[in-house]
Amino acid sequence: MTTLQIQTEAPFDVLLDSLPQLGLDELDLLANQVIRLRAQRNRFYPPMIYGNFAPE
């Protein structure tokens, strides 16, 4: 399985500019990574406690 590495230090607009160069498989991997990271964050900072102010 391929893993997609993203440099989080990159400015957001640079990340957005690179999205059109990604294929559907890479976008799918990226979406799954985001979902997994949000699930991890919510496990440590449940939304019912922190609302929309969960630490990033």
C-alpha distance matrix in Angstrom:
0.0 3.8 6.6 9.9 12.9 16.3 19.6 21.6 24.8 24.7 27.4 26.3 27.9 25.9 22.6 24.1 25.1 21.6 20.3 21.9 20.0 16.6 15.5 15.0 11.2 11.5 14.3 12.6 10.0 13.1 15.2 13.1 13.1 16.9 17.5 16.0 18.1 21.1 20.9 20.9 23.8 25.6 25.4 27.3 29.4 30.2 31.3 34.4 35.6 34.7 34.7 33.3 33.9 31.0 30.2 27.3
3.8 0.0 3.8 6.6 9.6 13.0 16.4 18.6 21.6 21.3 24.0 23.1 24.5 22.3 19.2 20.9 21.7 18.1 17.2 18.9 16.7 13.5 13.0 13.2 9.7 8.9 12.1 11.3 8.4 10.9 13.7 12.4 11.8 15.4 16.8 15.7 17.1 20.2 20.7 20.6 23.1 25.3 25.5 27.0 28.9 29.9 30.8 34.2 35.2 33.8 33.8 32.1 32.6 29.8 28.7 25.6
6.6 3.8 0.0 3.8 6.4 9.8 13.1 15.1 18.2 18.2 21.0 20.2 22.0 19.9 16.8 18.8 20.0 16.6 15.8 18.2 16.4 13.2 13.6 13.9 10.7 8.8 11.3 11.0 7.3 8.8 11.9 10.7 9.1 12.6 14.5 13.1 14.0 17.3 18.1 17.7 19.9 22.4 22.7 23.9 25.7 27.0 27.9 31.4 32.2 30.7 30.8 29.0 29.3 26.4 25.2 22.0
9.9 6.6 3.8 0.0 3.8 6.5 10.1 12.3 15.3 14.8 17.5 16.7 18.3 16.2 13.0 15.1 16.3 12.9 12.4 15.0 13.4 10.5 11.8 12.5 10.1 7.0 9.2 10.1 6.8 6.8 10.4 10.4 8.5 11.2 13.9 13.3 13.5 16.5 18.1 17.9 19.4 22.0 23.0 23.9 25.2 26.7 27.2 30.8 31.6 29.6 29.6 27.4 27.6 25.1 23.7 20.3
12.9 9.6 6.4 3.8 0.0 3.8 6.7 9.3 12.0 12.0 15.1 15.0 17.0 14.6 11.8 14.7 15.9 12.8 13.1 16.2 14.6 12.4 14.5 15.6 13.7 10.3 11.9 13.2 10.0 8.8 12.4 12.6 9.8 11.8 15.0 14.2 13.3 16.5 18.4 17.6 18.7 21.8 22.8 23.1 24.4 26.3 26.9 30.6 30.9 28.8 29.0 26.7 26.4 23.9 22.1 18.5
16.3 13.0 9.8 6.5 3.8 0.0 3.8 6.0 8.8 8.5 11.4 11.3 13.4 11.3 8.6 11.8 13.2 10.7 11.3 14.8 13.8 12.2 15.0 16.2 15.0 11.3 11.9 13.9 11.3 8.9 12.1 13.2 10.3 11.0 14.7 14.5 13.0 15.6 18.2 17.6 17.9 21.0 22.5 22.5 23.3 25.3 25.5 29.3 29.5 27.0 27.1 24.5 24.1 22.0 20.0 16.3
19.6 16.4 13.1 10.1 6.7 3.8 0.0 3.8 5.4 5.8 9.3 10.4 12.7 10.5 8.8 12.5 13.7 11.9 13.4 16.8 15.9 15.0 18.2 19.6 18.7 14.9 15.4 17.5 15.0 12.4 15.3 16.5 13.3 13.5 17.2 16.9 14.7 17.2 20.0 18.9 18.6 22.0 23.5 23.0 23.6 26.0 26.3 30.0 29.8 27.0 27.4 24.7 23.8 21.8 19.3 15.7
21.6 18.6 15.1 12.3 9.3 6.0 3.8 0.0 3.8 5.4 7.9 8.6 11.8 10.6 8.9 12.2 14.3 13.2 14.2 18.0 17.8 16.8 19.9 20.8 20.2 16.5 16.2 18.1 15.9 12.8 14.9 16.2 13.0 12.2 15.8 15.8 12.9 14.9 18.0 16.9 16.1 19.4 21.2 20.4 20.6 23.1 23.2 26.9 26.5 23.6 24.0 21.2 20.1 18.3 15.8 12.1
24.8 21.6 18.2 15.3 12.0 8.8 5.4 3.8 0.0 3.8 6.4 8.7 11.6 10.2 9.9 13.3 14.7 14.3 16.0 19.5 19.3 19.0 22.4 23.7 23.3 19.5 19.2 21.5 19.4 16.3 18.5 20.0 16.8 15.9 19.5 19.5 16.5 18.2 21.5 20.2 18.9 22.3 24.2 22.9 22.9 25.7 25.6 29.3 28.5 25.4 26.0 23.1 21.6 20.2 17.3 13.9
24.7 21.3 18.2 14.8 12.0 8.5 5.8 5.4 3.8 0.0 3.8 6.3 8.3 6.5 6.7 10.2 11.1 10.9 13.1 16.3 16.2 16.4 20.0 21.6 21.7 17.9 17.5 20.3 18.7 15.5 17.8 19.9 17.1 16.1 19.9 20.4 17.9 19.4 22.8 22.1 20.9 24.0 26.2 25.3 25.1 27.6 27.1 30.9 30.5 27.2 27.3 24.1 23.1 22.0 19.5 16.0
27.4 24.0 21.0 17.5 15.1 11.4 9.3 7.9 6.4 3.8 0.0 3.8 5.6 5.4 6.6 8.9 10.2 11.3 13.1 16.2 16.8 17.4 21.0 22.5 23.1 19.5 18.4 21.3 20.3 16.8 18.5 21.0 18.6 16.9 20.5 21.7 19.0 19.8 23.5 23.2 21.6 24.3 26.9 26.0 25.3 27.5 26.6 30.2 29.9 26.4 26.2 22.7 21.8 21.4 19.1 15.8
26.3 23.1 20.2 16.7 15.0 11.3 10.4 8.6 8.7 6.3 3.8 0.0 3.8 5.4 5.1 6.3 8.7 10.1 10.9 14.1 15.4 15.7 19.1 20.0 21.0 17.6 15.9 18.8 18.3 14.6 15.7 18.6 16.7 14.6 18.0 19.7 17.3 17.7 21.4 21.7 20.1 22.4 25.3 24.9 23.8 25.7 24.4 28.0 28.1 24.7 24.0 20.5 20.1 19.8 18.2 14.8
27.9 24.5 22.0 18.3 17.0 13.4 12.7 11.8 11.6 8.3 5.6 3.8 0.0 3.8 5.3 4.9 6.1 8.7 10.0 12.3 14.0 15.1 18.5 19.9 21.4 18.2 16.5 19.8 19.8 16.3 17.5 20.7 19.2 17.3 20.6 22.6 20.6 20.9 24.6 25.1 23.6 25.8 28.8 28.5 27.4 29.0 27.5 31.1 31.3 27.9 26.9 23.3 23.2 23.2 21.8 18.5
25.9 22.3 19.9 16.2 14.6 11.3 10.5 10.6 10.2 6.5 5.4 5.4 3.8 0.0 3.8 5.4 5.1 6.5 9.0 11.4 12.0 13.3 17.0 19.0 20.1 16.7 15.7 19.2 18.7 15.5 17.5 20.4 18.7 17.5 21.0 22.6 20.7 21.7 25.2 25.4 24.4 26.9 29.5 29.3 28.6 30.5 29.4 33.1 33.2 30.0 29.2 25.7 25.5 25.0 23.2 19.7
22.6 19.2 16.8 13.0 11.8 8.6 8.8 8.9 9.9 6.7 6.6 5.1 5.3 3.8 0.0 3.8 5.4 5.3 6.6 9.9 10.6 10.9 14.5 16.0 16.8 13.4 12.3 15.5 15.0 11.7 13.7 16.6 14.9 13.8 17.4 19.0 17.3 18.4 21.8 22.2 21.4 23.9 26.5 26.5 26.0 27.7 26.7 30.5 30.9 27.8 27.0 23.7 23.7 22.9 21.3 17.7
24.1 20.9 18.8 15.1 14.7 11.8 12.5 12.2 13.3 10.2 8.9 6.3 4.9 5.4 3.8 0.0 3.8 5.4 5.3 7.9 9.9 10.6 13.8 15.0 16.7 13.7 11.8 15.2 15.7 12.4 13.6 17.1 16.1 14.6 17.8 20.0 18.8 19.2 22.6 23.6 22.8 24.7 27.6 28.0 27.1 28.4 26.9 30.6 31.3 28.3 27.0 23.5 24.1 23.6 22.6 19.1
25.1 21.7 20.0 16.3 15.9 13.2 13.7 14.3 14.7 11.1 10.2 8.7 6.1 5.1 5.4 3.8 0.0 3.8 5.6 6.8 8.2 10.2 13.6 15.6 17.5 14.6 13.4 17.1 17.5 14.7 16.4 19.8 18.9 17.9 21.1 23.1 22.0 22.8 26.1 26.9 26.3 28.4 31.1 31.4 30.8 32.1 30.7 34.4 35.1 32.0 30.8 27.3 27.7 27.3 26.1 22.5
21.6 18.1 16.6 12.9 12.8 10.7 11.9 13.2 14.3 10.9 11.3 10.1 8.7 6.5 5.3 5.4 3.8 0.0 3.8 5.7 5.6 7.1 10.8 13.2 14.5 11.4 10.9 14.7 14.7 12.3 14.6 17.6 16.7 16.4 19.7 21.3 20.5 21.8 24.9 25.5 25.4 27.7 30.1 30.6 30.3 31.7 30.7 34.5 35.2 32.3 31.3 28.0 28.5 27.5 26.2 22.5
20.3 17.2 15.8 12.4 13.1 11.3 13.4 14.2 16.0 13.1 13.1 10.9 10.0 9.0 6.6 5.3 5.6 3.8 0.0 3.8 5.4 5.4 8.5 10.1 11.9 9.3 7.8 11.6 12.4 10.1 11.7 15.0 14.8 14.3 17.2 19.3 18.9 19.9 22.8 23.9 23.9 25.8 28.3 29.2 28.9 29.9 28.7 32.4 33.5 30.8 29.5 26.3 27.2 26.3 25.5 21.9
21.9 18.9 18.2 15.0 16.2 14.8 16.8 18.0 19.5 16.3 16.2 14.1 12.3 11.4 9.9 7.9 6.8 5.7 3.8 0.0 3.8 5.5 7.8 9.8 12.4 10.6 9.5 13.1 14.5 12.9 14.3 17.6 17.9 17.6 20.1 22.4 22.4 23.3 26.0 27.4 27.5 29.2 31.7 32.8 32.4 33.2 31.9 35.4 36.8 34.1 32.6 29.4 30.5 29.7 29.1 25.6
20.0 16.7 16.4 13.4 14.6 13.8 15.9 17.8 19.3 16.2 16.8 15.4 14.0 12.0 10.6 9.9 8.2 5.6 5.4 3.8 0.0 3.8 6.6 9.8 11.5 9.5 9.8 13.4 14.1 13.0 15.2 18.0 18.0 18.4 21.2 22.8 22.9 24.4 26.9 27.9 28.4 30.4 32.6 33.6 33.6 34.6 33.7 37.3 38.5 35.9 34.7 31.6 32.5 31.3 30.4 26.7
16.6 13.5 13.2 10.5 12.4 12.2 15.0 16.8 19.0 16.4 17.4 15.7 15.1 13.3 10.9 10.6 10.2 7.1 5.4 5.5 3.8 0.0 3.8 6.7 7.9 5.8 6.4 9.8 10.4 9.8 12.1 14.5 14.7 15.6 18.1 19.6 20.1 21.7 23.9 25.0 25.8 27.7 29.7 31.0 31.2 32.1 31.3 34.9 36.3 33.9 32.8 29.9 30.9 29.5 28.7 25.1
15.5 13.0 13.6 11.8 14.5 15.0 18.2 19.9 22.4 20.0 21.0 19.1 18.5 17.0 14.5 13.8 13.6 10.8 8.5 7.8 6.6 3.8 0.0 3.8 5.4 5.3 6.3 8.6 10.0 10.6 12.3 14.4 15.4 16.7 18.5 20.0 21.2 22.7 24.4 25.9 27.1 28.6 30.5 32.1 32.5 33.0 32.3 35.8 37.4 35.4 34.1 31.4 32.7 31.2 30.8 27.3
15.0 13.2 13.9 12.5 15.6 16.2 19.6 20.8 23.7 21.6 22.5 20.0 19.9 19.0 16.0 15.0 15.6 13.2 10.1 9.8 9.8 6.7 3.8 0.0 3.8 5.5 5.0 6.0 8.6 9.7 10.4 12.2 14.1 15.2 16.4 18.2 19.8 21.0 22.4 24.3 25.6 26.8 28.6 30.6 30.9 31.0 30.3 33.6 35.5 33.7 32.2 29.8 31.4 29.9 29.9 26.6
11.2 9.7 10.7 10.1 13.7 15.0 18.7 20.2 23.3 21.7 23.1 21.0 21.4 20.1 16.8 16.7 17.5 14.5 11.9 12.4 11.5 7.9 5.4 3.8 0.0 3.8 5.5 5.1 6.3 8.6 9.9 10.6 12.3 14.3 15.4 16.5 18.4 20.1 21.1 22.6 24.4 25.7 27.1 29.1 29.9 30.2 29.9 33.2 35.0 33.4 32.3 30.1 31.5 29.6 29.4 26.1
11.5 8.9 8.8 7.0 10.3 11.3 14.9 16.5 19.5 17.9 19.5 17.6 18.2 16.7 13.4 13.7 14.6 11.4 9.3 10.6 9.5 5.8 5.3 5.5 3.8 0.0 3.8 5.3 5.0 6.1 8.6 9.9 10.4 12.3 14.2 15.2 16.4 18.3 19.9 21.0 22.5 24.2 25.7 27.4 28.1 28.8 28.5 32.0 33.5 31.6 30.7 28.3 29.4 27.4 26.8 23.4
14.3 12.1 11.3 9.2 11.9 11.9 15.4 16.2 19.2 17.5 18.4 15.9 16.5 15.7 12.3 11.8 13.4 10.9 7.8 9.5 9.8 6.4 6.3 5.0 5.5 3.8 0.0 3.8 5.4 5.0 6.1 8.6 9.7 10.5 12.3 14.1 15.2 16.5 18.3 19.9 21.0 22.4 24.3 26.1 26.3 26.7 26.1 29.5 31.2 29.2 28.0 25.5 26.8 25.2 24.9 21.6
12.6 11.3 11.0 10.1 13.2 13.9 17.5 18.1 21.5 20.3 21.3 18.8 19.8 19.2 15.5 15.2 17.1 14.7 11.6 13.1 13.4 9.8 8.6 6.0 5.1 5.3 3.8 0.0 3.8 5.4 5.1 6.2 8.6 9.9 10.6 12.2 14.2 15.4 16.5 18.4 20.0 21.0 22.6 24.8 25.3 25.4 24.9 28.2 30.1 28.6 27.4 25.3 26.9 24.9 25.1 22.0
10.0 8.4 7.3 6.8 10.0 11.3 15.0 15.9 19.4 18.7 20.3 18.3 19.8 18.7 15.0 15.7 17.5 14.7 12.4 14.5 14.1 10.4 10.0 8.6 6.3 5.0 5.4 3.8 0.0 3.8 5.5 5.2 6.1 8.7 9.9 10.5 12.2 14.3 15.3 16.4 18.3 19.9 21.1 23.0 24.0 24.4 24.5 27.9 29.4 27.9 27.2 25.2 26.3 24.0 23.7 20.5
13.1 10.9 8.8 6.8 8.8 8.9 12.4 12.8 16.3 15.5 16.8 14.6 16.3 15.5 11.7 12.4 14.7 12.3 10.1 12.9 13.0 9.8 10.6 9.7 8.6 6.1 5.0 5.4 3.8 0.0 3.8 5.5 5.0 6.3 8.7 9.9 10.5 12.3 14.2 15.3 16.5 18.3 20.0 21.5 22.1 22.8 22.6 26.2 27.5 25.5 24.8 22.5 23.4 21.3 20.8 17.5
15.2 13.7 11.9 10.4 12.4 12.1 15.3 14.9 18.5 17.8 18.5 15.7 17.5 17.5 13.7 13.6 16.4 14.6 11.7 14.3 15.2 12.1 12.3 10.4 9.9 8.6 6.1 5.1 5.5 3.8 0.0 3.8 5.4 5.1 6.2 8.6 9.9 10.6 12.3 14.3 15.4 16.4 18.4 20.4 20.6 20.7 20.2 23.6 25.3 23.6 22.4 20.3 21.8 19.8 20.0 17.1
13.1 12.4 10.7 10.4 12.6 13.2 16.5 16.2 20.0 19.9 21.0 18.6 20.7 20.4 16.6 17.1 19.8 17.6 15.0 17.6 18.0 14.5 14.4 12.2 10.6 9.9 8.6 6.2 5.2 5.5 3.8 0.0 3.8 5.4 5.1 6.1 8.6 9.9 10.5 12.3 14.2 15.2 16.5 18.8 19.6 19.6 19.7 23.0 24.7 23.4 22.7 21.1 22.4 20.0 20.2 17.5
13.1 11.8 9.1 8.5 9.8 10.3 13.3 13.0 16.8 17.1 18.6 16.7 19.2 18.7 14.9 16.1 18.9 16.7 14.8 17.9 18.0 14.7 15.4 14.1 12.3 10.4 9.7 8.6 6.1 5.0 5.4 3.8 0.0 3.8 5.5 5.1 6.1 8.6 9.8 10.5 12.3 14.1 15.4 17.0 18.0 18.8 19.2 22.7 23.8 22.3 22.0 20.3 21.0 18.3 17.9 15.0
16.9 15.4 12.6 11.2 11.8 11.0 13.5 12.2 15.9 16.1 16.9 14.6 17.3 17.5 13.8 14.6 17.9 16.4 14.3 17.6 18.4 15.6 16.7 15.2 14.3 12.3 10.5 9.9 8.7 6.3 5.1 5.4 3.8 0.0 3.8 5.4 5.1 6.1 8.5 9.8 10.5 12.1 14.2 15.6 15.9 16.6 16.4 20.1 21.2 19.4 18.8 16.8 17.7 15.3 15.2 12.3
17.5 16.8 14.5 13.9 15.0 14.7 17.2 15.8 19.5 19.9 20.5 18.0 20.6 21.0 17.4 17.8 21.1 19.7 17.2 20.1 21.2 18.1 18.5 16.4 15.4 14.2 12.3 10.6 9.9 8.7 6.2 5.1 5.5 3.8 0.0 3.8 5.5 5.2 6.2 8.7 9.9 10.5 12.3 14.6 14.9 14.8 14.7 18.0 19.7 18.4 17.6 16.2 17.6 15.2 15.9 13.7
16.0 15.7 13.1 13.3 14.2 14.5 16.9 15.8 19.5 20.4 21.7 19.7 22.6 22.6 19.0 20.0 23.1 21.3 19.3 22.4 22.8 19.6 20.0 18.2 16.5 15.2 14.1 12.2 10.5 9.9 8.6 6.1 5.1 5.4 3.8 0.0 3.8 5.5 5.1 6.2 8.7 9.9 10.6 12.8 14.1 14.4 15.3 18.5 19.8 18.8 18.8 17.8 18.6 15.6 15.8 13.8
18.1 17.1 14.0 13.5 13.3 13.0 14.7 12.9 16.5 17.9 19.0 17.3 20.6 20.7 17.3 18.8 22.0 20.5 18.9 22.4 22.9 20.1 21.2 19.8 18.4 16.4 15.2 14.2 12.2 10.5 9.9 8.6 6.1 5.1 5.5 3.8 0.0 3.8 5.4 5.1 6.2 8.6 9.9 11.0 12.0 13.2 14.1 17.6 18.2 16.7 17.1 15.8 16.0 12.9 12.5 10.2
21.1 20.2 17.3 16.5 16.5 15.6 17.2 14.9 18.2 19.4 19.8 17.7 20.9 21.7 18.4 19.2 22.8 21.8 19.9 23.3 24.4 21.7 22.7 21.0 20.1 18.3 16.5 15.4 14.3 12.3 10.6 9.9 8.6 6.1 5.2 5.5 3.8 0.0 3.8 5.4 5.0 6.0 8.6 10.0 9.9 10.5 10.7 14.3 15.3 13.8 13.7 12.4 13.2 10.3 10.9 9.3
20.9 20.7 18.1 18.1 18.4 18.2 20.0 18.0 21.5 22.8 23.5 21.4 24.6 25.2 21.8 22.6 26.1 24.9 22.8 26.0 26.9 23.9 24.4 22.4 21.1 19.9 18.3 16.5 15.3 14.2 12.3 10.5 9.8 8.5 6.2 5.1 5.4 3.8 0.0 3.8 5.4 5.1 6.2 8.9 9.7 9.5 10.5 13.6 14.9 14.3 14.5 14.2 15.1 12.0 13.1 12.2
20.9 20.6 17.7 17.9 17.6 17.6 18.9 16.9 20.2 22.1 23.2 21.7 25.1 25.4 22.2 23.6 26.9 25.5 23.9 27.4 27.9 25.0 25.9 24.3 22.6 21.0 19.9 18.4 16.4 15.3 14.3 12.3 10.5 9.8 8.7 6.2 5.1 5.4 3.8 0.0 3.8 5.4 5.1 6.7 8.6 9.7 11.8 14.8 15.1 14.5 15.6 15.4 15.4 11.8 12.0 11.1
23.8 23.1 19.9 19.4 18.7 17.9 18.6 16.1 18.9 20.9 21.6 20.1 23.6 24.4 21.4 22.8 26.3 25.4 23.9 27.5 28.4 25.8 27.1 25.6 24.4 22.5 21.0 20.0 18.3 16.5 15.4 14.2 12.3 10.5 9.9 8.7 6.2 5.0 5.4 3.8 0.0 3.8 5.4 5.3 5.8 7.8 9.3 12.7 12.6 11.3 12.6 12.2 11.8 8.1 8.2 7.8
25.6 25.3 22.4 22.0 21.8 21.0 22.0 19.4 22.3 24.0 24.3 22.4 25.8 26.9 23.9 24.7 28.4 27.7 25.8 29.2 30.4 27.7 28.6 26.8 25.7 24.2 22.4 21.0 19.9 18.3 16.4 15.2 14.1 12.1 10.5 9.9 8.6 6.0 5.1 5.4 3.8 0.0 3.8 5.4 4.8 4.7 6.3 9.4 10.0 9.5 10.4 10.9 11.3 8.0 9.7 10.2
25.4 25.5 22.7 23.0 22.8 22.5 23.5 21.2 24.2 26.2 26.9 25.3 28.8 29.5 26.5 27.6 31.1 30.1 28.3 31.7 32.6 29.7 30.5 28.6 27.1 25.7 24.3 22.6 21.1 20.0 18.4 16.5 15.4 14.2 12.3 10.6 9.9 8.6 6.2 5.1 5.4 3.8 0.0 3.8 5.7 5.7 8.8 10.9 11.2 11.6 13.2 14.3 14.3 10.8 12.0 12.8
27.3 27.0 23.9 23.9 23.1 22.5 23.0 20.4 22.9 25.3 26.0 24.9 28.5 29.3 26.5 28.0 31.4 30.6 29.2 32.8 33.6 31.0 32.1 30.6 29.1 27.4 26.1 24.8 23.0 21.5 20.4 18.8 17.0 15.6 14.6 12.8 11.0 10.0 8.9 6.7 5.3 5.4 3.8 0.0 3.8 6.1 9.4 11.5 10.5 10.5 12.9 13.9 13.0 9.4 9.7 11.1
29.4 28.9 25.7 25.2 24.4 23.3 23.6 20.6 22.9 25.1 25.3 23.8 27.4 28.6 26.0 27.1 30.8 30.3 28.9 32.4 33.6 31.2 32.5 30.9 29.9 28.1 26.3 25.3 24.0 22.1 20.6 19.6 18.0 15.9 14.9 14.1 12.0 9.9 9.7 8.6 5.8 4.8 5.7 3.8 0.0 3.8 6.3 8.6 7.3 6.7 9.2 10.4 9.4 6.1 7.5 9.7
30.2 29.9 27.0 26.7 26.3 25.3 26.0 23.1 25.7 27.6 27.5 25.7 29.0 30.5 27.7 28.4 32.1 31.7 29.9 33.2 34.6 32.1 33.0 31.0 30.2 28.8 26.7 25.4 24.4 22.8 20.7 19.6 18.8 16.6 14.8 14.4 13.2 10.5 9.5 9.7 7.8 4.7 5.7 6.1 3.8 0.0 3.8 5.4 5.6 6.5 8.0 10.0 10.3 7.8 10.4 12.4
31.3 30.8 27.9 27.2 26.9 25.5 26.3 23.2 25.6 27.1 26.6 24.4 27.5 29.4 26.7 26.9 30.7 30.7 28.7 31.9 33.7 31.3 32.3 30.3 29.9 28.5 26.1 24.9 24.5 22.6 20.2 19.7 19.2 16.4 14.7 15.3 14.1 10.7 10.5 11.8 9.3 6.3 8.8 9.4 6.3 3.8 0.0 3.8 5.3 5.1 4.7 6.8 8.2 6.8 10.4 12.3
34.4 34.2 31.4 30.8 30.6 29.3 30.0 26.9 29.3 30.9 30.2 28.0 31.1 33.1 30.5 30.6 34.4 34.5 32.4 35.4 37.3 34.9 35.8 33.6 33.2 32.0 29.5 28.2 27.9 26.2 23.6 23.0 22.7 20.1 18.0 18.5 17.6 14.3 13.6 14.8 12.7 9.4 10.9 11.5 8.6 5.4 3.8 0.0 3.8 5.9 5.6 9.0 10.4 9.8 13.3 15.7
35.6 35.2 32.2 31.6 30.9 29.5 29.8 26.5 28.5 30.5 29.9 28.1 31.3 33.2 30.9 31.3 35.1 35.2 33.5 36.8 38.5 36.3 37.4 35.5 35.0 33.5 31.2 30.1 29.4 27.5 25.3 24.7 23.8 21.2 19.7 19.8 18.2 15.3 14.9 15.1 12.6 10.0 11.2 10.5 7.3 5.6 5.3 3.8 0.0 3.8 5.9 9.3 9.2 8.5 11.6 14.7
34.7 33.8 30.7 29.6 28.8 27.0 27.0 23.6 25.4 27.2 26.4 24.7 27.9 30.0 27.8 28.3 32.0 32.3 30.8 34.1 35.9 33.9 35.4 33.7 33.4 31.6 29.2 28.6 27.9 25.5 23.6 23.4 22.3 19.4 18.4 18.8 16.7 13.8 14.3 14.5 11.3 9.5 11.6 10.5 6.7 6.5 5.1 5.9 3.8 0.0 3.8 6.3 5.4 5.2 8.5 11.6
34.7 33.8 30.8 29.6 29.0 27.1 27.4 24.0 26.0 27.3 26.2 24.0 26.9 29.2 27.0 27.0 30.8 31.3 29.5 32.6 34.7 32.8 34.1 32.2 32.3 30.7 28.0 27.4 27.2 24.8 22.4 22.7 22.0 18.8 17.6 18.8 17.1 13.7 14.5 15.6 12.6 10.4 13.2 12.9 9.2 8.0 4.7 5.6 5.9 3.8 0.0 3.8 5.4 6.6 10.3 12.6
33.3 32.1 29.0 27.4 26.7 24.5 24.7 21.2 23.1 24.1 22.7 20.5 23.3 25.7 23.7 23.5 27.3 28.0 26.3 29.4 31.6 29.9 31.4 29.8 30.1 28.3 25.5 25.3 25.2 22.5 20.3 21.1 20.3 16.8 16.2 17.8 15.8 12.4 14.2 15.4 12.2 10.9 14.3 13.9 10.4 10.0 6.8 9.0 9.3 6.3 3.8 0.0 3.8 5.8 9.0 10.5
33.9 32.6 29.3 27.6 26.4 24.1 23.8 20.1 21.6 23.1 21.8 20.1 23.2 25.5 23.7 24.1 27.7 28.5 27.2 30.5 32.5 30.9 32.7 31.4 31.5 29.4 26.8 26.9 26.3 23.4 21.8 22.4 21.0 17.7 17.6 18.6 16.0 13.2 15.1 15.4 11.8 11.3 14.3 13.0 9.4 10.3 8.2 10.4 9.2 5.4 5.4 3.8 0.0 3.8 6.3 8.6
31.0 29.8 26.4 25.1 23.9 22.0 21.8 18.3 20.2 22.0 21.4 19.8 23.2 25.0 22.9 23.6 27.3 27.5 26.3 29.7 31.3 29.5 31.2 29.9 29.6 27.4 25.2 24.9 24.0 21.3 19.8 20.0 18.3 15.3 15.2 15.6 12.9 10.3 12.0 11.8 8.1 8.0 10.8 9.4 6.1 7.8 6.8 9.8 8.5 5.2 6.6 5.8 3.8 0.0 3.8 6.4
30.2 28.7 25.2 23.7 22.1 20.0 19.3 15.8 17.3 19.5 19.1 18.2 21.8 23.2 21.3 22.6 26.1 26.2 25.5 29.1 30.4 28.7 30.8 29.9 29.4 26.8 24.9 25.1 23.7 20.8 20.0 20.2 17.9 15.2 15.9 15.8 12.5 10.9 13.1 12.0 8.2 9.7 12.0 9.7 7.5 10.4 10.4 13.3 11.6 8.5 10.3 9.0 6.3 3.8 0.0 3.8
27.3 25.6 22.0 20.3 18.5 16.3 15.7 12.1 13.9 16.0 15.8 14.8 18.5 19.7 17.7 19.1 22.5 22.5 21.9 25.6 26.7 25.1 27.3 26.6 26.1 23.4 21.6 22.0 20.5 17.5 17.1 17.5 15.0 12.3 13.7 13.8 10.2 9.3 12.2 11.1 7.8 10.2 12.8 11.1 9.7 12.4 12.3 15.7 14.7 11.6 12.6 10.5 8.6 6.4 3.8 0.0
